[in-house]
């Protein structure tokens, strides 16, 4: 049975699904798979989520934990931001570095 991974920011009440949690037979995780999304894009979107929510109350949880948590937190009210997450942010970082901006 597929188990999904979810990134949740309690501070901003935003969430994103990372896709299927990939695990070894001993249940040790090694990655996520999101259908037609390229691995590089998934990684860039994940880093964009983390950058947007640095110093916030962030959770990385699986489906089961998500379901348990939804009994005590209104996760259905959290805004899903998959479409807002950027994959082009490294260009901004490169420009900032070239312009001598604080990084």
TORKEGU-85894 format. One line per 2 residues: number of its first residue (from 1); their letters; for each residue x, y, z of N, C-alpha, C, O. Coordinates in steps of 0.05 Angstrom, whole numbers, plus 5000, padded with zeros to 4 digits. Each point is the difference from the previous one (the first is absolute). Last residue first. Layout:
<sites>
NUM = A = X:Y:Z:X:Y:Z:X:Y:Z:X:Y:Z; ...
</sites>
This chain:
<sites>
103 = XX = 5460:5731:5032:4988:4973:4996:5002:4984:5025:4991:4977:5001; 5015:5131:4955:5003:4983:5023:4986:4973:4995:4977:4999:4992
101 = XX = 5060:5060:4925:4978:5001:5020:5006:4979:5022:5014:4981:4996; 5035:5043:4919:5011:5005:5027:4979:5001:5021:5006:5012:5022
99 = XX = 4986:4968:4881:4995:5028:5008:5011:5006:5028:4997:5023:5010; 5009:4889:4954:5014:5018:4982:4997:5029:5007:5019:5016:4996
97 = XX = 4933:4920:5053:5028:4997:5006:5017:5018:4982:5019:5013:5009; 4889:4983:4977:5005:5013:5025:5030:4999:5007:5011:5019:5010
95 = XX = 4958:4935:4914:5000:5029:4996:5006:5015:5025:5015:5019:5000; 4976:4888:5006:5024:5006:4984:5002:5031:4996:5021:5011:5002
93 = XX = 4902:4955:5039:5023:4997:5018:5026:5008:4986:5017:5013:5011; 4904:4983:4939:4999:5023:5019:5024:4999:5018:5012:5021:5006
91 = XX = 4976:4906:4938:5008:5023:4984:5000:5025:5017:5018:5017:4997; 4951:4901:5040:5029:5002:4999:5010:5024:4983:5022:5011:5005
89 = XX = 4883:4969:5003:5012:5016:5020:5031:5000:5000:5012:5019:5008; 4914:4934:4939:5019:5018:4987:5015:5017:5020:5016:5018:4993
87 = XX = 4911:4920:5023:5023:4984:4993:5022:5018:4988:5022:4990:4995; 4887:5024:5077:5016:5007:4976:5023:4980:4996:5011:4989:5019
85 = XX = 4883:5015:5027:5028:4994:5005:5016:5002:4975:4992:4990:4979; 4911:5019:5026:5015:5025:5006:5030:4995:5004:5016:5018:4998
83 = XX = 4917:4912:4988:5003:5015:4975:5017:5026:5004:5009:5012:4981; 4970:4929:5094:5016:4986:4980:5006:5018:4976:5022:5001:4991
81 = XX = 4929:5013:5099:5015:5019:4984:5018:4987:4979:5020:5013:4991; 4888:4979:5081:5018:4984:4985:5015:5018:4980:4987:5014:4984
79 = XX = 4966:5010:5114:5001:5006:4972:5021:4982:4986:5023:4999:5009; 4915:4980:5081:5026:5010:4992:5001:5002:4970:4989:4984:4985
77 = XX = 4937:4979:5064:4999:5029:4996:5027:5011:4991:5001:5023:4991; 4987:4885:5033:4984:5005:4976:4997:5029:4993:4994:5008:4978
75 = XX = 5048:4962:5103:5018:4999:4977:4985:5004:4974:5011:5010:4980; 4973:5007:5124:4983:5003:4976:5017:4999:4974:5000:5020:4985
73 = XX = 5018:4928:5113:5007:5025:4986:4983:5001:4974:4995:4980:4987; 4996:4947:5073:5005:5021:5019:5007:5027:4987:4999:5021:5013
71 = XX = 4983:4898:4937:4979:4999:5021:5003:5023:5019:4980:5008:5013; 5083:4975:4917:4976:5014:4991:4977:4999:5020:4981:5014:4997
69 = XX = 5103:4939:5015:5002:5028:5007:4974:5015:4992:4993:5020:5012; 5016:4889:4964:4998:5002:5029:4999:5030:5008:4985:5008:5017
67 = XX = 5030:4973:4892:4973:4993:5008:4996:5003:5030:4979:5011:5009; 5107:5001:4958:4983:5022:4989:4971:4994:5009:4987:5019:5010
65 = XX = 5076:4915:5007:5003:5022:5019:4982:5023:4992:4989:5013:5017; 5013:4915:4923:4988:4992:5026:5002:5022:5021:4980:5005:5014
63 = XX = 5061:5010:4899:4970:4999:5000:4988:4993:5028:4982:5014:5009; 5115:5027:4998:4989:4981:4981:4969:5000:5002:4989:5013:5018
61 = XX = 5084:5071:5004:4986:4977:5010:4989:4982:4978:4998:5009:4977; 5061:5083:5058:5002:4982:4977:4988:4974:5011:5011:4986:5017
59 = XX = 4983:5124:5017:4999:4971:5004:5004:4985:4974:4990:5010:4979; 5028:5095:5071:4996:4983:4976:5000:4971:5009:5016:4991:5017
57 = XX = 4981:5115:5020:4994:4974:5011:4993:4981:4977:4977:5000:4990; 5092:5084:4995:4971:4995:5006:4997:4972:5012:5019:4984:5000
55 = XX = 5064:5057:4965:4993:5009:5027:4971:4998:5006:4990:5012:5020; 5025:4982:4880:5022:4998:5019:4992:5013:5026:4987:5022:5000
53 = XX = 4963:4965:4913:4990:4995:5027:5022:4995:5020:4996:4987:5021; 5017:5030:4884:4978:5018:5006:4991:4998:5030:4989:5019:5011
51 = XX = 5078:4922:4955:5010:5028:5002:4978:5019:5007:5005:5019:5016; 4971:4891:4969:5016:5003:5025:5011:5028:5003:5000:5011:5022
49 = XX = 4954:4968:4898:4982:4999:5023:5015:5005:5026:4992:5016:5016; 5060:4975:4907:4985:5026:5000:4980:5001:5023:4998:5021:5013
47 = XX = 5048:4899:4972:5018:5020:5012:4987:5027:5000:5004:5015:5019; 4948:4917:4939:5003:4994:5029:5017:5020:5013:4994:5010:5022
45 = XX = 4999:4994:4885:4975:5009:5013:5001:4995:5030:4990:5017:5016; 5082:4952:4933:5000:5029:5000:4975:5011:5013:5001:5019:5015
43 = XX = 5005:4887:4973:5020:5010:5019:5000:5030:5003:5002:5011:5022; 4944:4950:4913:4989:4994:5026:5019:5009:5022:4992:5012:5020
41 = XX = 5037:4995:4891:4979:5020:5006:4988:4995:5027:4994:5019:5015; 5069:4919:4954:5013:5026:5005:4979:5021:5007:5005:5016:5018
39 = XX = 4964:4898:4957:5013:5000:5027:5013:5027:5006:4997:5010:5023; 4919:4987:4911:5028:4991:4999:5011:5003:5028:4993:5017:5016
37 = XX = 4903:4965:4962:5018:5020:5008:5029:4989:5000:5005:4979:5012; 4913:4971:4970:5012:5012:4977:5020:5022:5007:5014:5011:4983
35 = XX = 4960:4928:5096:4990:4995:4973:5016:5013:4978:5024:4994:4997; 5009:5009:5095:4975:5015:4996:4992:4998:4971:4998:5020:4986
33 = XX = 5069:4937:5099:4994:4998:4972:4973:5013:4995:4980:4993:5014; 5108:5001:5065:4972:5004:4993:4996:4999:4970:5019:5007:4985
31 = XX = 5060:4952:5093:4992:5021:4980:4969:5001:4998:4985:4987:5014; 5066:4955:5046:5022:5009:4984:4992:5021:4979:5017:5010:4986
29 = XX = 4954:4932:5117:4993:5016:4976:5025:5009:4985:5021:5005:5012; 4959:4906:5050:5016:5024:5000:4994:5015:4974:5002:4989:4978
27 = XX = 4962:4923:5049:4984:5024:5004:5016:5026:5002:4989:5021:5008; 5039:4887:4968:5001:5005:5029:4986:5025:5008:5002:5009:5023
25 = XX = 5006:4966:4884:4985:4979:5014:4999:5004:5030:4981:4992:5014; 5034:5097:4931:5012:4974:4999:4983:4980:5015:4981:5007:5013
23 = XX = 4977:5084:4942:5013:4988:5024:5013:4974:4992:4991:4986:4982; 4954:5113:4983:5015:4976:4991:5016:4990:5023:5015:5015:5014
21 = XX = 4891:5045:4974:5025:4998:5016:5013:4974:4992:4989:4978:5003; 4944:5087:4937:5004:4974:5012:5027:4999:5015:5020:5007:4989
19 = XX = 4946:5091:4999:4995:4976:4984:5005:4975:5016:5001:5000:5024; 4998:5094:5005:5025:4993:4987:4997:4976:4981:5017:4996:4983
17 = XX = 4914:5085:5053:5004:4972:5000:5025:4994:4984:5004:5009:4978; 4964:5081:5082:5006:4989:4974:5004:4970:5003:5010:4991:5020
15 = XX = 4948:5105:5038:5010:4973:4997:5006:4993:4971:4991:5013:4982; 4983:5071:5101:5004:4992:4972:5011:4972:4999:5013:4991:5019
13 = XX = 4971:5078:5055:4977:4983:4993:5000:4994:4971:4981:5003:4985; 5085:5046:5071:4986:5013:4978:4975:4985:4991:4985:5010:4984
11 = XX = 5067:4956:5090:5001:5029:5003:4983:5014:4979:4984:5018:5007; 5032:4888:4991:4978:5008:5019:4999:5030:5003:4978:5011:5004
9 = XX = 5057:4925:4915:5009:5023:5016:4976:5008:5018:4981:5011:4990; 5051:4893:4954:4979:5018:5011:5013:5022:5016:5018:4995:5016
7 = XX = 4998:4917:4909:5013:5022:5014:4979:5019:5009:4983:5009:4983; 5015:4881:4989:4988:5026:5000:5018:5019:5016:5009:4994:5022
5 = XX = 4986:4900:4925:5013:5019:5018:4989:5028:4997:4994:5008:4978; 4964:4885:5003:5009:5027:4990:5014:5015:5022:4995:4996:5024
3 = XX = 4987:4896:4949:4999:5019:5022:5011:5026:4990:5022:5001:4988; 4937:4900:4967:5015:5025:4998:4995:5018:5025:4977:5003:5009
1 = X = 5019:4886:4985:4983:5024:5000:5018:5025:5000:5019:5002:5015
</sites>
